[in-house]
Amino acid sequence: MYEWTTEQRYASYSTYSKEYLADLRKKQANSRWHLGYHIQPLSGLMNDPNGFSYFNNEWQLFYQNFPYGPVHGVKSWRHIASPDLLHWEDRGEGLMPHEPYTTQGVYSGSAISVGDRLFIMYTGNVRTEDGGRISTQLGAWMDKDGNIEEIPEPLIAHQPDWYTGHFRDPQIIHQNGQYYAILGAQQESRTGRILIYHAPKPEGPWTLQGPLDFGYDNLGCYMVECPNLAFVDGKVALLFCPQGMDHNVFDYENIYPNVYLIADGIDWANGRLINPGPLHNVDEGFDGYATQVVNGPHDETYSVTWLGESEVKDVSDTEGWHGCYSLVRKLSVAGDRLVQTPVISGAEGDAFSPVRAKLGLQECIRFNLTNASHFVATVGDGQESLQLTVKDGYATIDRSGVPSTEPEIYGSTRRMKLDDDAHELALYLDRSCFELYADGGLSVLSGRYFPTNPDDWQLTIEDAKDVQVSGVHLRTIY
């Protein structure tokens, strides 16, 4: 697989020809792994979801993108929008890298509707000659026609004292007549923190309040990325990515975890969550990271997750593209757990009997368990396969039988805990992505896979006397 140099990663967009970009887009559009109903990049790297918001009577979303290759190069934002959180339309370039504050990339951020405009808050990235990093928190306004006007001066010009240049990913929130922003940060002691800022209006002036107290003084992590607060069913969910977190604090299998906890509320005056609960994985699968949330116009809450972990190569990298997004998931709370229900209405087609039927890898297969049954379900073509096993109270996905990441250094199996009651498992298959939901989304396990021949797979199932299997075809959207 082609290796990019540092100089190539940080080369200006102007060094690439229109013909080169058009060729990359053609490869992605014609790929055997082009997804039917998941958001994917036109070309290059799809990275963190950003600016997830409801504005101008539609849902807005930006994806961090290096359009010229499947690597973490100079990043921009590309704008997409949707009437229903399922059908997304490309709206073109959003935020582009340029001097002086985003020379080496437009990093993550968020957006919020303010009157008849959308306010965007995001991080600018500049790399210094000695390999250092300058992170600046920036702002922009988008009007109803999608025109974006950047605010020329930074909202927050530099990180606080005793913190490093790893200072990014603001989520802007409006509560009680005040604007707040939470950001991921790293102390000079290489300890990850979530910082709170506040301001009387989106443009500022922004004032540091201090670290957020969320019940864990030391996670053993060296950086926190992508912190998000979700307001769900009268509770507060904190979602974040603690890089390098101590496995003794919380066990995880991916290179970096993507976790959440539920609290009874937030005390903004004292910068603390009220009665925070235990940590859970947002997604028990292989590739989920950088989840972003939005509260809708009727107090409903949704999330979307990047499926494409950092520092891991996908097989699709050989075609010049990397990453996709999960289905948008509607959030609710059950005890100390988030329930994540996929937004899929409008993509479901004809029902079918999936056992030994020919699959196009664009289906949802449901397994109804009357008790804690043991069974093994395999989707494959005799040469390659993806396997689901339910046994001893766990649902396990094994993707070792099909190409996925290169190399598979973080293991080829993931599992999620089930209790002893009856269950429904819903396995959503797309050409190079799967999502497994247990009990309507109480647990989720997703990942990427890249079949050599995705057109001739079928389902076989063993030991399934207490399991009812049904299926529905899913329409092509993209």
Secondary structure, DSSP 4 states (H G I P E B T S, - for coil): -----HHHHTS-GGGS-HHHHHHHHHHHHT-TT--SSS---SSEEEEEEEEEEEETTEEEEEEEEETTSSSS-S-EEEEEEESSSSS-EEEEE-S---TTTSTT-EEEEEEEEETTEEEEEEEEEEE-TTS-EEEEEEEEEE-TT--EEE-SS-SB-SPPTTEEEEEEEEEEEEETTEEEEEEEEEETTS-EEEEEEEESSTT---EEEEE-B-S-S--S-SEEEEEEEEEETTEEEEEEEEET--TTTS---SSS--EEEEESEEETTTTEEES----EES--SSSEEEEEEEE-TTS-EEEEEEES-TT-EEGGGGGTEE-EEPPPEEEEEETTEEEEEE--TTTEEEEE--BT-EE-S-EEEEEEESSS--EEEEEE-SSSEEEEEEETTEEEEE-TTS--EES-TT-SEEEEE--SS-EEEEEEEETTEEEEEETTTTEEEEEE---S-TTSEEEEEES-TTEEEEEEEE----
